[in-house]
């Protein structure tokens, strides 16, 4: 079995300008401490480095059993400036959920 983040969590995405916000929430509340260990700003930076990001800020959301990642310079100028086909919020949340993880 592939151990990806998708097996343990789901994600919501939003984008504004050149900033991406990814909220990741575990399916089971008991996995929240595990999520905090697995989903660090450094690991997220590695996943998105090919997009030329400049910074990842991680915010813990303990009441929601989630993590919010704010990723700067991830959207190649934003929806109105990018020349690519919607490589924005939703597709990038799928990329994050493909991250290999250690099972809880």
C-alpha positions as CSV (number, residue, x, y, z in Angstrom):
1,X,0.0,0.0,0.0
2,X,1.2,3.5,-0.9
3,X,1.6,5.6,2.3
4,X,0.6,9.0,1.1
5,X,-0.9,11.9,3.1
6,X,-4.1,11.4,1.1
7,X,-4.7,8.1,3.0
8,X,-5.0,10.1,6.3
9,X,-6.1,13.6,5.4
10,X,-8.0,15.8,3.0
11,X,-7.1,19.3,1.8
12,X,-8.8,22.6,0.8
13,X,-7.1,25.2,-1.2
14,X,-7.3,28.9,-1.9
15,X,-5.2,31.3,-3.9
16,X,-4.9,35.0,-3.9
17,X,-2.4,36.7,-6.2
18,X,0.8,34.7,-5.9
19,X,0.0,33.2,-2.5
20,X,-1.4,29.7,-2.0
21,X,-3.2,28.6,1.2
22,X,-3.6,24.9,1.8
23,X,-5.6,23.6,4.7
24,X,-5.0,19.9,5.5
25,X,-7.3,18.1,7.9
26,X,-7.0,14.6,9.2
27,X,-9.8,12.1,8.8
28,X,-9.4,10.8,12.4
29,X,-8.8,13.2,15.3
30,X,-6.3,10.8,16.8
31,X,-4.0,11.4,13.9
32,X,-3.6,15.1,14.5
33,X,-0.3,14.9,16.5
34,X,1.0,12.6,13.7
35,X,0.0,15.2,11.1
36,X,2.0,17.9,12.9
37,X,5.1,15.7,12.8
38,X,4.7,14.7,9.2
39,X,3.6,18.0,7.6
40,X,6.3,20.5,8.3
41,X,7.0,23.7,6.5
42,X,10.3,22.2,5.4
43,X,8.6,19.1,3.8
44,X,6.1,21.3,2.1
45,X,8.9,23.5,0.8
46,X,10.5,20.5,-0.8
47,X,7.3,19.5,-2.6
48,X,6.8,22.9,-4.1
49,X,10.4,24.0,-4.7
50,X,10.0,23.3,-8.4
51,X,7.5,26.2,-8.5
52,X,10.1,28.7,-7.3
53,X,8.4,29.4,-3.9
54,X,10.1,31.8,-1.5
55,X,8.5,30.8,1.8
56,X,6.2,28.4,3.6
57,X,4.5,29.4,6.8
58,X,2.7,26.7,8.8
59,X,-0.2,27.5,11.1
60,X,-1.6,24.8,13.5
61,X,-5.4,24.5,13.7
62,X,-5.9,22.3,16.8
63,X,-9.6,22.9,17.1
64,X,-10.1,21.8,13.5
65,X,-7.5,19.0,13.7
66,X,-5.6,20.6,10.8
67,X,-2.7,22.6,9.5
68,X,-2.8,25.6,7.2
69,X,0.2,26.2,4.9
70,X,0.6,29.6,3.4
71,X,3.0,29.3,0.4
72,X,4.5,32.5,-1.1
73,X,5.3,32.8,-4.8
74,X,3.7,29.5,-5.7
75,X,1.4,30.5,-8.4
76,X,3.7,32.0,-11.0
77,X,2.2,35.4,-10.6
78,X,-1.4,34.4,-9.9
79,X,-4.4,33.3,-11.9
80,X,-4.5,36.4,-14.1
81,X,-0.7,36.5,-14.7
82,X,0.2,32.9,-15.2
83,X,0.5,31.4,-18.7
84,X,-0.2,27.9,-17.6
85,X,-3.5,26.0,-17.3
86,X,-4.9,26.3,-13.8
87,X,-1.9,25.0,-11.8
88,X,-3.4,26.7,-8.8
89,X,-5.1,25.8,-5.6
90,X,-7.0,22.6,-6.3
91,X,-4.4,20.9,-8.3
92,X,-1.6,21.9,-5.9
93,X,-3.5,20.4,-3.0
94,X,-3.5,17.1,-4.8
95,X,0.3,17.4,-5.2
96,X,0.6,17.9,-1.4
97,X,-1.6,15.0,-0.6
98,X,0.7,12.7,-2.8
99,X,3.5,13.3,-0.2
100,X,4.9,10.1,1.1
101,X,4.4,9.7,4.9
102,X,5.3,7.3,7.7
103,X,2.1,5.6,8.8
104,X,0.7,6.7,12.2
